Amino acid sequence: MATGDRRQTIPLRAVTAATNPGASLAFRNPPPLTLYIHVPWCVRKCPYCDFNSHALTSAGESLPESEYLAALLADLESALPQVWGRRVDSIFIGGGTPSLLSGEGVDRLLADCRSRLPVLPGAEITLEANPGTVDAGKFAEFRAAGVNRLSLGIQTFDDTHLQSLGRIHDRRQALQAIEFAARHFENFNLDLMYGLPEQTLAQVTADLDIALSFTPPHLSYYQLTIEAHTAFAVAPPPLPDADCCADMQDAIEQRLADAGYTHYETSAFAQAGRQCRHNLNYWQFGDYLGIGAGAHSKLTCHDRVVRQARWKHPEDYLRQVSAGTPLQTSFDVAPADLPGEFMINALRLLDGFDPLLYEQRTALPLLGIETALRRAEIAGLLERDFRRIAPSDKGRRFLNRLLEGFLPER
């Protein structure tokens, strides 16, 4: 789920708990279902990255593709009873660096998925790619395999900043990768970052101008933050101050608005009709089945919402799948936690959500959060009418503060 922004997201563990045995839910219909597939290997671990990614142990080492694809298939087959008969609206292959897979491997993977799940014809199928691991031939193979949306981890076009971020590609490779992507994919996304070590506003503007010269259908623009358990957390680099980052964010939003992009989610910008359907399902609190090392699932049953996580380390995952036990954790979400979980996702959307969606996705009455809604409205963080509930301009700037009002007290 790398195109999702981590900057202003309260960790899920803060809002999940064991099931309240006295509570009862009744879902009339399950929400849309998507499939996430995690590929956990990278050539090198970036110092800012807190995703479940693991560097290949030696130069030139290739990932165990055949073994891992077999494990993904076994994982998927073990999960089929939980989603039997449900249509899959999109597939997202994330990581790690999925572009380390061969074109033949991606073709095998998608064929295995389609033969076991009713994937929507014309479904959005995204693959994340690192500019340092691809060439025109490989992009052509991914497209032929059925991938119809590519997400490129560019981050920046400045070689000095790319080195400070530990990226394996340089400016030349980034530009070349975008050219290849535009040649083979009608729909593609560029991941960019701002607030980089010693970055200036002028450098952010330069990055943005280069990106827009390719007219990408979608842009994800994240602020670099220092996450726990990363190399940057141990040795933090000098980052621009909060005021400078705010100026960068304002400049990005204005420049993209002037270029005709819709700012539809905290860090996501799209041309008309090019919003990421897979990520929209997350933000609208839809269901998703996650397979692969460390992948997470959220599945709605008739009377409960279930969350699951696969074994995180690749070696553990391969061993546990072989033993028939791919799940490391599985629990029912307490009904008291559903309002917070819904809001953490839905309030990332700048247009907010229809009040009816809340009741459909949580099986809870909107009246149950009326006090929290009113407080947020009084604080100027929220706007609402009978058609939508959405963060205000202030709420978008102070999203964590807005979301905290909907979390259960512990």
C-alpha positions in Angstrom: 0.0 0.0 0.0 3.0 2.4 -0.7 1.0 5.0 -2.4 -0.8 5.6 0.9 0.7 8.5 2.9 2.1 7.8 6.3 2.8 11.3 7.5 -0.5 12.0 9.2 -1.7 8.6 9.9 -2.2 7.4 13.5 -0.8 3.9 13.8 -3.6 1.3 13.5 -2.4 -0.4 16.7 -3.7 2.6 18.5 -7.3 1.9 17.6 -7.6 -1.9 17.5 -8.4 -4.2 20.3 -9.8 -7.6 21.1 -13.5 -8.2 20.5 -16.1 -7.0 22.9 -18.0 -10.2 23.5 -21.2 -8.3 24.5 -21.4 -6.3 21.2 -23.3 -7.4 18.1 -23.1 -6.1 14.5 -25.1 -6.9 11.5 -23.8 -6.1 8.0 -26.3 -6.3 5.2 -23.7 -6.5 2.4 -19.9 -6.7 2.4 -18.0 -3.7 1.0 -15.9 -3.9 -2.2 -13.0 -6.2 -2.0 -9.4 -5.6 -3.3 -6.3 -7.8 -3.3 -2.9 -6.6 -2.1 0.2 -8.7 -2.8 3.4 -7.9 -0.9 6.9 -8.5 -2.3 9.3 -7.9 0.7 12.7 -7.6 -1.0 14.7 -4.6 -2.0 18.2 -4.2 -3.4 19.0 -1.9 -0.4 16.9 -0.7 2.5 16.4 3.1 2.4 17.2 4.8 5.7 13.7 6.5 5.9 11.7 3.4 5.1 9.6 1.7 7.8 7.7 -0.7 5.4 8.3 -4.4 5.6 11.2 -4.5 3.2 14.4 -6.6 3.5 17.6 -6.0 1.6 19.0 -8.8 -0.5 22.0 -10.1 1.4 24.7 -9.7 -1.3 25.4 -7.8 -4.4 23.8 -9.4 -7.4 21.7 -11.8 -5.4 18.2 -12.5 -6.8 15.2 -13.0 -4.8 13.8 -16.6 -4.5 11.1 -15.9 -7.1 9.8 -19.4 -7.8 9.6 -20.3 -4.1 7.9 -17.1 -3.2 5.4 -17.3 -6.0 4.5 -20.8 -4.9 4.1 -19.5 -1.4 1.8 -16.7 -2.6 -0.4 -19.2 -4.4 -0.6 -21.4 -1.3 -1.4 -18.3 0.9 -4.1 -17.2 -1.5 -5.7 -20.7 -1.7 -5.8 -20.9 2.1 -7.7 -17.6 2.2 -10.3 -18.4 -0.5 -13.0 -19.7 2.0 -13.0 -16.2 3.6 -13.7 -14.4 0.3 -15.5 -17.1 -1.6 -17.7 -15.7 -4.4 -16.7 -12.1 -3.8 -15.5 -10.0 -6.8 -12.0 -8.4 -6.7 -12.1 -4.9 -7.9 -8.4 -4.1 -8.0 -5.0 -5.7 -7.4 -1.9 -3.9 -6.0 1.5 -5.5 -6.0 3.6 -3.5 -3.5 6.7 -3.8 -1.5 9.6 -3.8 -1.1 10.4 -3.7 -4.7 8.0 -5.8 -6.8 9.8 -4.7 -10.0 12.6 -7.2 -9.0 10.2 -9.9 -10.2 10.6 -11.0 -13.7 7.9 -10.3 -16.3 7.3 -14.1 -16.5 6.9 -14.2 -12.7 4.3 -11.4 -12.7 2.4 -13.1 -15.5 2.3 -16.3 -13.5 1.2 -14.5 -10.4 -1.7 -12.6 -12.0 -2.7 -15.8 -13.9 -2.9 -17.7 -10.6 -5.0 -14.9 -9.1 -7.4 -14.7 -12.0 -7.9 -18.5 -12.0 -8.9 -18.5 -8.4 -10.7 -15.2 -7.9 -13.4 -13.4 -9.9 -11.3 -10.4 -10.8 -13.4 -7.5 -12.3 -12.8 -7.2 -16.1 -10.8 -4.1 -16.6 -9.7 -4.1 -12.9 -7.0 -1.7 -12.0 -3.8 -3.7 -11.5 -0.9 -1.7 -10.1 2.8 -2.7 -9.7 5.3 -0.6 -7.8 8.6 -0.1 -9.5 12.0 1.3 -8.5 13.7 3.2 -11.4 17.0 1.4 -10.6 15.5 -2.0 -11.3 13.8 -1.7 -14.6 14.3 -1.1 -18.3 12.0 -0.7 -21.3 11.9 -4.4 -22.0 10.8 -5.3 -18.4 8.0 -2.6 -18.5 6.8 -4.1 -21.7 6.7 -7.6 -20.0 4.8 -6.2 -17.0 2.2 -4.6 -19.3 1.9 -7.8 -21.3 1.3 -9.8 -18.1 -1.7 -7.6 -17.3 -0.4 -4.8 -15.2 -2.2 -1.6 -16.3 -1.0 0.9 -13.8 2.6 1.5 -12.7 3.7 3.4 -9.6 7.3 4.7 -9.8 9.2 5.5 -6.7 11.0 8.7 -7.9 11.2 10.7 -4.6 13.3 13.5 -6.2 15.3 14.3 -9.3 18.1 15.8 -7.4 21.2 13.5 -7.3 22.4 14.9 -4.0 19.1 14.3 -2.3 18.7 10.9 -3.9 22.0 9.9 -2.3 21.0 11.3 1.1 17.8 9.1 0.8 19.8 6.0 0.0 18.1 5.5 -3.3 19.7 3.1 -5.8 18.8 5.2 -8.8 20.0 8.6 -10.0 18.4 11.5 -11.9 19.1 10.0 -15.3 17.6 6.7 -14.4 14.5 8.4 -12.9 13.9 10.4 -16.1 14.5 7.3 -18.3 12.1 5.2 -16.1 9.3 7.8 -16.6 9.8 7.8 -20.3 9.5 4.0 -20.3 6.4 4.1 -18.1 4.7 6.6 -20.4 5.5 4.5 -23.4 4.0 1.3 -22.1 1.3 2.5 -19.6 -1.5 4.9 -20.2 -2.0 5.1 -16.4 1.0 5.6 -14.1 1.8 7.3 -10.8 5.0 9.2 -9.6 5.9 9.0 -6.0 7.7 12.2 -4.9 8.8 13.5 -1.5 9.5 17.0 0.0 11.0 18.1 3.2 14.2 16.3 2.4 17.5 16.9 4.2 18.6 20.5 3.6 16.1 20.8 0.7 15.0 24.3 -0.4 11.6 25.5 -1.7 13.3 26.2 -5.1 14.5 22.6 -5.3 10.9 21.3 -4.6 9.6 23.6 -7.4 12.3 22.2 -9.7 11.3 18.6 -8.9 7.7 19.4 -9.5 8.3 21.1 -12.9 10.3 18.1 -14.1 7.5 15.7 -13.0 4.8 17.8 -14.7 6.8 17.9 -17.9 5.8 14.2 -18.3 2.1 14.9 -17.6 1.7 12.0 -15.2 -1.9 10.9 -14.7 -1.3 10.6 -10.9 1.1 12.1 -8.4 1.7 11.1 -4.8 3.6 13.8 -2.9 4.7 12.9 0.7 6.5 14.9 3.3 9.6 13.0 4.7 9.1 12.2 8.3 11.4 10.3 10.7 9.8 7.0 11.5 10.8 4.8 14.5 13.0 1.8 13.8 14.7 3.3 10.8 18.3 4.4 10.1 17.1 8.0 10.1 15.7 7.5 13.6 19.1 6.5 14.8 20.9 9.3 13.1 18.4 12.0 12.1 19.4 14.2 9.1 18.9 18.0 9.1 15.4 18.5 7.8 13.7 21.8 6.9 11.7 23.3 9.7 7.9 23.2 10.0 7.3 26.6 8.4 9.5 25.7 5.5 7.7 22.4 4.9 4.4 24.2 5.1 5.5 26.6 2.4 6.6 23.6 0.3 3.2 22.0 0.8 1.4 25.2 -0.2 3.5 25.5 -3.3 3.0 21.9 -4.3 -0.8 22.1 -3.9 -1.1 25.4 -5.8 1.2 24.3 -8.7 -0.7 21.1 -9.1 -4.1 22.8 -9.0 -2.9 25.3 -11.6 -1.9 22.2 -13.8 -5.4 20.8 -13.5 -4.8 18.1 -10.9 -7.4 17.3 -8.3 -6.1 17.1 -4.7 -8.4 14.3 -3.6 -6.5 12.7 -0.6 -4.0 14.0 1.9 -1.0 13.3 -0.4 -2.7 12.2 -3.7 -3.3 14.3 -6.8 -4.9 13.1 -10.0 -6.0 14.1 -13.4 -9.8 13.7 -14.0 -10.8 10.0 -13.7 -7.3 8.9 -12.6 -7.7 8.6 -8.9 -6.2 5.3 -7.6 -9.1 3.0 -7.3 -7.2 0.6 -5.0 -6.3 3.2 -2.5 -9.8 4.8 -2.6 -11.1 1.5 -1.4 -8.8 1.7 1.7 -9.9 5.3 2.4 -13.6 4.4 2.0 -13.1 1.6 4.5 -13.6 -1.2 2.0 -12.3 -4.8 2.4 -8.9 -6.0 1.3 -7.2 -9.4 1.3 -3.5 -9.2 1.7 -1.1 -12.0 0.8 2.7 -12.1 1.1 5.1 -11.5 3.9 3.7 -9.0 6.4 0.6 -8.3 4.4 -2.5 -7.2 6.2 -6.2 -8.0 5.5 -9.4 -6.4 6.6 -12.5 -8.5 5.9 -16.1 -8.0 6.7 -18.2 -11.0 7.8 -22.0 -10.8 8.4 -21.5 -9.9 12.1 -17.9 -8.7 12.5 -14.9 -7.1 11.0 -11.7 -9.2 11.0 -8.1 -8.1 10.8 -5.3 -10.4 9.9 -1.5 -10.2 9.4 0.8 -12.6 7.7 4.3 -13.5 9.1 6.5 -10.5 8.5 10.0 -11.8 7.8 10.3 -13.5 4.4 12.0 -16.6 5.8 9.4 -17.0 8.5 6.6 -16.5 6.0 7.9 -19.1 3.6 8.3 -21.6 6.4 4.9 -20.9 7.9 3.1 -21.1 4.5 4.8 -24.4 3.9 3.4 -25.6 7.2 -0.1 -24.3 6.3 -0.1 -21.5 8.8 0.4 -18.2 6.9 -1.4 -16.0 9.5 0.6 -14.7 12.4 -2.4 -12.8 13.9 -6.1 -12.7 13.4 -8.7 -10.9 15.5 -12.1 -9.4 15.4 -12.2 -5.6 15.6 -14.1 -4.4 18.7 -17.2 -2.4 17.7 -16.0 0.4 19.9 -12.9 0.7 17.6 -14.8 0.8 14.3 -15.7 4.5 14.4 -12.0 5.5 14.8 -10.8 3.0 12.2 -13.4 4.4 9.7 -12.5 8.0 10.4 -8.7 7.4 10.1 -9.3 6.4 6.6 -12.3 8.4 5.3 -11.2 11.8 6.7 -8.1 11.6 4.5 -10.3 12.2 1.6 -10.6 16.0 1.0 -14.2 15.6 -0.2 -15.0 13.5 2.9 -17.7 10.9 2.8 -21.5 10.3 2.6 -22.9 9.8 6.1 -24.7 6.7 4.8 -21.3 5.2 4.0 -20.3 5.3 7.7 -23.4 3.2 8.7 -22.9 0.8 5.8 -19.2 0.1 6.6 -19.4 0.0 10.4 -22.9 -1.3 10.9 -23.2 1.4 13.6 -25.5 4.4 13.8 -24.0 7.8 13.0 -25.7 9.1 16.1 -23.1 7.2 18.1 -20.4 9.7 17.1 -22.5 12.8 17.1 -20.7 14.3 20.1 -17.3 13.9 18.5 -18.6 15.3 15.2 -20.0 18.3 17.0 -16.8 19.0 18.9 -14.7 18.8 15.7 -17.2 21.1 14.0 -17.0 23.7 16.8 -13.2 23.5 16.7 -13.3 24.4 13.0 -11.8 21.0 12.0 -14.9 19.5 10.3 -17.6 20.6 7.8 -20.8 18.7 7.3 -24.3 18.7 5.9 -26.8 15.9 5.1 -24.7 14.9 2.0 -21.2 14.8 3.3 -18.8 14.9 6.3 -15.4 16.3 5.4 -12.3 17.9 7.0 -12.2 21.7 6.8 -9.1 23.5 5.5 -7.9 23.6 9.1 -8.8 19.9 9.6 -6.6 19.0 6.7 -3.7 20.9 8.1 -4.2 19.3 11.6 -5.4 15.9 10.6 -4.1 14.0 13.6 -5.9 16.4 15.9 -9.1 15.8 14.0 -8.8 12.1 14.0 -7.9 11.8 17.7 -11.4 13.0 18.5 -12.9 9.8 17.2 -10.6 7.3 19.0 -11.8 5.4 22.0 -10.2 6.3 25.3 -8.0 3.6 26.8 
